[in-house]
Amino acid sequence: MILNIDLRALRVVATAALLLATAATTARGDEMERVPPVTHAATQKECGECHMAYQPGLLPASSWNRVMDGLTDHFGERATLSDAVTAEIRAYLTGNAGRGDGRLLRITEQRWWLDEHDFRADIWRRKEVGSKANCEACHRLAGKGDYDR
């Protein structure tokens, strides 16, 4: 069987597929430029004592569950909460979770984050930045869920 292939039509289809793939990749990063702020008092208080209270939309529910399961070694620190407060915060985080790779615990390991933060390693070591987890060093409204600036 001989196939009759219109090369112009094939180029149009290939170009359209490439544009759609590019738009999907761009949207994935752009969708995280604004996320609903933390509105839960216990999350704001307990998490915000040591670091910015990260918005639930920055991780999927399975990642939040793993974070809450690991409070005895919370990224090198011991976070102690009562069982009731732990359950309340877990419910808030998982109930308002975003999308992403649930195998990953860190926001900074999510594909959308990596796509948006392709910087030289020395940027993260600057005194005013300190680490990849310090969102507010570059995004002054990050605590309100605005990562656009």
C-alpha positions, 0 to 999 in steps of 0.5 A: 500500500502506498501512502499519499502524504501531503507534506504541507498538511503534515507540517501544519499538524506538527506545528499545531502540536508543537504550539499546543505543547508549548502553551501547555508547558507555559500554562503550567508555570503561569498557573502557579503565579497566583494561588489562593492565600492561606486562610486557615488560622492554625496553618498560618500560626503553626507553619508561619512560626518557622517559615512562610506558610506555604499555600496548599495549592503549591503541592498535591494532596499526597505530598501534603499527607507525606509532609504531615506524616513526617513532622518529627523530621520536618526537613531537618527540624522537629515540628511538634503539634497536637494530634488535633491541630495536625489533623486540622492542618492536614485537612486544610492542606489536602482539601485545598491542594493543587496538582503536581507530582505527589511523590515529591515532598518539596515545592522546589522539586515540582516540575512547574517550579523547576521550569520557572526557577532555572537559575545559577546555583550561586543565586540560592546561596546569596545572603538575601535569598538563603535557600530555594524555600525562601519565596519572599526573597524574590516574590515579595507578595508570596505570603499572599499567594502572589508569585507574579512579582 
